[in-house]
Amino acid sequence: MQFRRSLAGRGSTDFYFTEEDAGGMTGEQQVYLADLIMSYRSKYPALLVNAVWDFGMEEGDPVQGDKYGVFAECRDYAVYNAQMLTISFNHVRLRNMPCRTPKDEILKALEYRAKYSDLPGTAQRLQASCLTAGVPWPRVEERIREELGIKALAENGLSVTDPCFADVQAVRMLENTKSIERITIHEIGHMISEESGAVCNKKIKKLFGSCRDGFEDLYEFCAECFMAAELSQRDRHFDSLSGRIGLAEEFAKILSETVKQT
């Protein structure tokens, strides 16, 4: 399937997708993905997306290619090209996913964040007690988690004593959800952050510095926080406590200010 979507006065975006009967995403998935990208282009006038491909159309083979190898085994769900302003999606893996992120997965992350939002103070007191009792430093973190019954549900390199622990945990849990919506918004987060220059913004760098051990790098921090802010506010039925991820909201606020200046 190949088609073009245009915005008055803001150019067009071309979409190139492998046909469903050749192993591509379903027609519903392809239209959903295109609609979602164009909705962000409408929301952010400065956002440019020249073309959207899937791996099959980019590589010339619906199953594998020189660049990504066997698509079903490739770890990448999508790849953003900053030079060409394009996004490539791994259609083989995405076609098995729902379009929208299940509400229960969003709620699970938000409820975890709400449950442990007051964790740092308690954890720091336990840390002091452990050290006083002679617990070896390498075992202190483990002992605190045992005492409080904390199980991390997603990769997060921060200590439970860190003020950002619960926020980062919620962001990373959302990052682990499998949906075309989540993956697309993540890539849009990359594009907006880089095209607007937000990755060079001093406030965003400072915010990243407060929790840098929780993320791969600054670029992934930007994409994941953008995604988390969007998903956590997607359904307004979330109450004011469980529907907030302070770190993601602060990033979104700074990004909004940065985008207005471009």
N, C-alpha and C positions, 0 to 999 in steps of 0.2 A: 504494500500500500504506500503510495506516494502522494502527498498533497501539500498545499501551502496555506498558511493562515496569515492574515495581514491586519495591521492596526493603522487607522487613519493617521497619516503624518509621521508614523514611526516605523515604517518598513514592514518586512514580512519575516516569517520563520518557515523554513522548509522541513518537512518531515519525511523520512525514508525508513519504512519498516518492512521487515520480512513478512511475506504473506503467511497467514495462519496455517494453511495446509502444508507449508514448507517448514513448519516448526516455529513460526513467529508468535507473538502475543495475539490474543483474540482481538477481534475488531473492537469490542467494547473497551478492552484495556488500552488499545492504541488511541482511541478517541478520548478516553479519560485522561491519559497522559498528555495529549496535545491540549486539551481544554485547561488542564491544571497549569501547564507552562504559560499559556496565553493569559491566564488569569493573573499570573505574577507579572507578566509583561505589562498588563493594563494597570496593575497596582503600582509598579515601579517604572515610570516613563523612561528612566535612564538605562534600564536593563536591556541588554542586547543579546539575543539568541539567534544566531544566523541559521543554524540547522540542527536538527535532532536526528540521530541515526540509531539503529540497533547494530550490535556487533556483526550480524550477518550481512547487512547492507554495506557496512564499512569494510569488511574483510572479503566480501564477494562469495562467501560460503555460509549457509545457514547454520552450520554445526561447529566449524573451527576455522582458524586462520593463523597466519604467522605472528600477528601482534598479540592476540589474546590466548592462543592455544585452543584447547577444547573448551568451548564456552561453558558446558555443564560443570566443568571442574575449575573454572576460573574463579578466583576469590572476589573479583570486582563485580559489583552489581551495576555500576555506572562509572563513566569517566568524563570529566570536564576538561576541555581543551581551551586554555586561556588565550592562546594565540589566534585560533580560528573562531572562538566564541561558539563552540558546539558542545553538545552532550551526546555521548554514546551509551546506550543501555544494553545490558546483557539480557537479551530477549529470552534465552533458554531458561534462565533462572527466574526472571520476572513473570513469565507466563504461568507459573505455579502459585503466584501470590495474589491476594485480594487487591482490589484497587485502593480501597481506603483502609487505614489502620484501625483494627478492631478497638472499640471503646474500652473493653475490659483491659487491654494491654496498656492503654494510656492511663486508665485509672490506677492500675497496679503501680506504675511508676510514680504517679502523683501521690498516692497514698503512702508509699514508702518514704517519699520526701517529707510528707507531713508528719509521719510517725517519728522520724529521726531529726526533725528540724532543730530540736533543743539538745541534741546529742553532745556538742563540743564541750560544754561546761562540765557535764557529768563525766565524760571521758577524760578530761584533763585532771579532774580530781582523782579518778582511779589511777591515772598514770603516775601522779605524785605518790599515791599510796603504794603502788607496785614498786616504785624505785626505793621508797623508804623501807619496804619489806625485803629489799635485796633481790627482787626479780631481775634477772639479766636483761639489759636493754633490748636485745633481739627478740625477747619473748614478751615484752610489755604489750605490744599491739595485740598479739594473740590472746593474752590473758584478759585484756579489756573486752575484746569481742566475745570471749567465752562468758565473762561476767554479765554482760549486757544482752547476750543472745543475739548478737548482730551477725547476719549473714549477707554478704555482698551479693547482689543478684546480677551484677554486670561488672566488667573490668573497670577498676577505679584505683589509681595508684596513690590516692591520698590516705592519710591516717584518719581514723575515726575522731581524732582530736581536732582535725582541721575544720574551721568554720564552714568550708564549702563542701564537706564530705557528702551530705544528703542531697544537695543540689546537683553535684556532679554525678552522683549515683543515679538520680532520676533522669538526667540527660542521657547517660550511657545506656540506661534501660530502654529508653525510647529509641536510641540509635540501634539497638538490637532487634527492634520490631521489624517484621517482614511485610512490607506493603509497597505498592508502586507509589503511593502518596508519600510515604516517608522517604524513600530513596530519591524521588524527584525533588522534594523540598530541600533535602540535603544538598543536592547539586545546585539548585537555585541559590542556596545559601552561599556556596562557593562563589558563584558568579557575581552576586550582588556585592559580597564583601570585597572581592578583588576589583571589580569594575568601578566601584565607588571609592576605592582607596581605603576602605575601612580597615584592612589588614595592616595599614601603616599608621592608623589613628592611635595617638598616645594613650587615650582613655581605654581603648580596647586592649592595647598591649599591657596596660597596667592591670586590667581585669583578668586577662589571661595569666599574668604573673602571679595572681592570688591563688591560682589553682592549676598551674601548669603541669604538675605531676599527674593530674587526672586525665590529660588528653595527649594524643600523639604529638601534635604540634599546633602552632597558632592557626594554621589554615583549617585543620579539622575542628579546632575549638570554635571557630567562627561558623562553620557549616553546621555543626552539631547544636550549638546554642540557638542558631536561627531556626533550625528544624524543631527543636524542643519548644521554643516560644510559640511557634505556629501551631503545633499539635496540641499543646496544653491549653490554648485559647480557642481551639477549633469549635468545641461544644460548650456553650455558655452555661450549661446546667451544672458544671463543676462549681462547688462552693468556693468561697474566697480563700479558704485554708488549703484544701486539697488541690485547687486549681492553679497554685502559684509555684513557680520555680524561679526564685529570686535571681540567680545567676543568669538564666536565659532571658528573663525580663530586662535586666540591666543591660545585657548585650544588645537586645532588640531596641532599647531606648537610644543607646549611643549610635547604633547603626542607622536608625531613623534620622537622627540629627546629621550624620555624615552624608547620607543620601540626599538630604535637602540642600546640601552645599554643593553638590555636583551638578 
